[in-house]
């Protein structure tokens, strides 16, 4: 489980632990070591190399202290967790992934509740589920919602949770555009973009907590850790993750039978909003500019979409919310 | 006065008014005589060039740049001038049959959602339960798709570019 990281931390300590002058940089040193380790563990798309870890033997020589796991969880999620079982952050199961997504989504809903319009919510669920059915993870318990916020944004959380704001919804003109936007978020879930960021943060903070316990140093890194709350949604992913989600979202909508350019039309609309406009503060902070996203889509598409069968836009069926 | 007639007159005026919509080239690309990749080249666009969008057909936009004109791929041009002022309803809307849109709509009376609000947000079990109640099965989604005449097909994902 967390053994390799603990091990790395021990090595770092072995080198630095005796020299108090370095103690202040301990967090940074650990961060680097742990980061490398975590990158190695989580970096690949495929499951990690099949080498079984012969962890216990060397660990006993240096780790008489308790495992950092409980401390990490207590730190990262102060109040919410007492009755919930700890999550295996290194390799969360499908159920754990869904449980994490539920926490994140429920917290976003705490900031902005669902729009009180049953027909709207049902409509968005039907479109979203149909698009998700074209993905590599059709069997997740996909759930979609429109939240009551004037911001223009959309959020995905691990395990199949997707929210879009009313501010974005009212700027859509047809079902193909909705499918494109939902496709982008579905792609984030399929590629586990948010989950990977949360895993890295959790594993890092587990390591720093162990150091903190050992040396009683205050460490800023741990405070920056993401819990399983909505904070992940306020953060940026890699630009590449966003471009990937654009490319996939566009194609997922096309696979579902929609006009392929729905998502790019929405990006066109977003590109015309002044960056100073309040409704896009968070969106523009966490995503590359729509112009850049459009250009990237254009580069990736080249001539490959020229012979696509024309898809449907279904503006007549598009649900107009009040 | 007959309201339908009036609306018709307004729509006509609007579409005549919106013969061209400003656009900006997002990257260098060729202008072509027809909306096909192998059509004759009639000119080139450089990144940042201002154009007038005069027509849309499938994946292509017909644009004018100075004295030259031609068809360019839709994803190579952004709507609006470089200054990103909102341009209102233009030819693209007209060509795609969109009604009364093109400008960014803003919702009034409801709050935005800031990073700080997200960080401070507390889990809401009631809303979560509601959301779970709206979920649909994949077979329901399939029926919904069929009702709209949508059928699934296999299309490869696009590869990323460096």
Contacts between the chains, C-beta under 8 A, distances in Angstrom:
chain1	res1	chain2	res2	distance
A	80	B	123	6.6
A	102	B	128	6.7
A	103	B	123	6.6
A	105	B	128	6.7
A	105	B	131	7.1
A	106	B	123	4.2
A	106	B	124	5.8
A	106	B	125	6.6
A	106	B	127	7.1
A	106	B	128	4.1
A	107	B	118	7.7
A	107	B	121	4.6
A	107	B	122	6.7
A	107	B	123	5.0
A	107	B	124	7.7
A	108	B	118	6.6
A	108	B	121	6.4
A	109	B	123	7.9
A	109	B	124	4.7
A	109	B	127	3.8
A	109	B	128	5.9
A	109	B	131	6.8
A	110	B	121	4.2
A	110	B	122	4.5
A	110	B	123	5.6
A	110	B	124	4.1
A	110	B	127	7.3
A	111	B	113	6.1
A	111	B	117	4.8
A	111	B	118	5.6
A	111	B	120	7.7
A	111	B	121	3.7
A	112	B	111	7.5
A	112	B	113	5.3
A	112	B	117	8.0
A	113	B	124	6.9
A	113	B	127	5.0
A	114	B	127	5.7
A	114	B	130	5.7
A	114	B	131	6.2
A	118	B	134	7.6
A	121	B	131	7.8
A	121	B	134	4.4
A	122	B	134	5.8
A	122	B	136	7.2
A	125	B	134	5.1
A	125	B	135	6.0
A	125	B	136	4.7
A	126	B	136	5.5
A	126	B	140	6.7
A	126	B	141	5.5
A	126	B	144	4.1
A	127	B	144	7.7
A	129	B	135	7.7
A	129	B	136	5.1
A	129	B	137	7.6
A	129	B	138	6.1
A	129	B	140	7.3
A	129	B	141	3.7
A	130	B	141	4.1
A	130	B	142	7.1
A	130	B	144	6.3
A	130	B	145	4.7
A	130	B	150	7.1
A	133	B	138	5.2
A	133	B	141	6.0
A	133	B	142	7.2
A	133	B	152	7.5
A	134	B	152	6.0
A	138	B	138	6.4
A	139	B	138	7.7
A	141	B	135	6.7
A	142	B	135	7.0
A	143	B	131	5.6
A	143	B	132	6.3
A	143	B	134	7.2
A	143	B	135	4.7
A	144	B	134	7.5
A	144	B	135	7.9
A	145	B	131	4.7
A	145	B	134	6.8
A	147	B	113	7.7
A	148	B	110	5.4
A	149	B	110	6.3
A	149	B	111	6.4
A	149	B	112	6.2
A	149	B	113	4.3
A	150	B	106	6.6
A	150	B	107	4.7
A	150	B	108	7.5
A	150	B	110	4.8
A	150	B	111	6.3
A	150	B	112	5.1
A	151	B	112	4.4
A	151	B	113	4.3
A	153	B	113	6.7
A	161	B	131	8.0
A	165	B	113	6.7
A	166	B	107	5.6
A	166	B	110	6.7
A	167	B	106	7.0
A	167	B	107	5.4
A	167	B	110	7.9
A	167	B	112	7.6
A	170	B	105	4.9
A	170	B	107	5.7
A	171	B	104	6.0
A	171	B	105	5.3
A	173	B	98	5.1
A	173	B	101	5.2
A	174	B	98	7.7
A	175	B	148	7.3
A	229	B	119	7.4
A	229	B	121	6.5
A	229	B	123	7.5
A	230	B	118	4.3
A	230	B	119	7.1
A	230	B	121	4.4
A	231	B	118	6.2
A	231	B	119	4.8
A	233	B	118	5.4
A	234	B	114	8.0
A	234	B	115	3.8
A	234	B	116	7.9
A	234	B	118	4.2
A	234	B	119	5.8
A	240	B	160	7.1
A	243	B	160	6.4
A	244	B	160	6.3
A	247	B	157	6.3
A	247	B	158	4.5
A	247	B	159	8.0
A	247	B	160	6.6
A	248	B	157	5.6
A	250	B	158	7.5
A	251	B	155	5.5
A	251	B	156	7.4
A	251	B	157	5.1
A	251	B	158	6.4
A	254	B	153	7.9
A	254	B	155	5.3
A	255	B	152	5.9
A	255	B	153	6.1
A	255	B	154	6.7
A	255	B	155	5.2
A	256	B	145	6.9
A	256	B	150	6.2
A	256	B	152	6.2
A	257	B	145	6.7
A	257	B	149	7.7
A	257	B	150	3.4
A	257	B	151	5.2
A	257	B	152	6.3
A	257	B	153	7.1
A	258	B	150	7.0
A	261	B	59	7.1
A	261	B	74	6.3
A	261	B	75	7.9
A	264	B	74	7.2
A	264	B	75	5.9
A	268	B	78	6.3
A	268	B	79	5.0
A	269	B	104	6.3
A	271	B	78	5.5
A	271	B	79	7.6
A	271	B	80	6.9
A	271	B	84	6.5
A	272	B	79	6.7
A	272	B	80	4.8
A	272	B	84	5.7
A	272	B	85	7.7
A	272	B	86	4.9
A	272	B	87	6.9
A	272	B	104	6.3
A	273	B	84	7.6
A	273	B	86	7.7
A	273	B	104	5.3
A	274	B	84	6.4
A	275	B	84	7.9
A	278	B	112	5.6
A	279	B	106	6.1
A	279	B	112	6.3
A	281	B	112	7.4
A	281	B	114	6.9
A	282	B	112	7.9
A	282	B	113	6.5
A	282	B	114	6.3
A	282	B	115	5.7
A	282	B	118	7.9
A	285	B	115	7.1
A	291	B	26	5.9
A	291	B	78	5.6
A	294	B	26	5.7
A	294	B	75	6.0
A	294	B	78	6.0
A	295	B	26	4.3
A	295	B	27	5.3
A	295	B	75	7.7
A	295	B	76	8.0
A	296	B	161	6.9
A	297	B	75	5.4
A	297	B	158	7.9
A	298	B	26	6.5
A	298	B	27	6.4
A	298	B	73	6.5
A	298	B	75	3.3
A	298	B	76	5.3
A	299	B	27	7.3
A	299	B	161	4.3
A	300	B	158	4.2
A	300	B	159	6.5
A	300	B	160	6.2
A	300	B	161	5.4
A	301	B	73	7.8
A	301	B	75	5.8
A	301	B	158	5.9
A	303	B	37	4.8
A	304	B	158	6.3
A	305	B	59	6.0
A	306	B	36	7.7
A	306	B	37	5.7
A	306	B	59	6.4
A	308	B	155	6.9
A	309	B	153	7.1
A	310	B	58	6.8
A	312	B	148	6.8
A	312	B	149	6.3
A	312	B	150	6.0
A	313	B	96	7.6
A	314	B	148	5.3
A	314	B	150	7.8
A	315	B	97	7.2
A	315	B	98	7.2
A	317	B	148	5.8
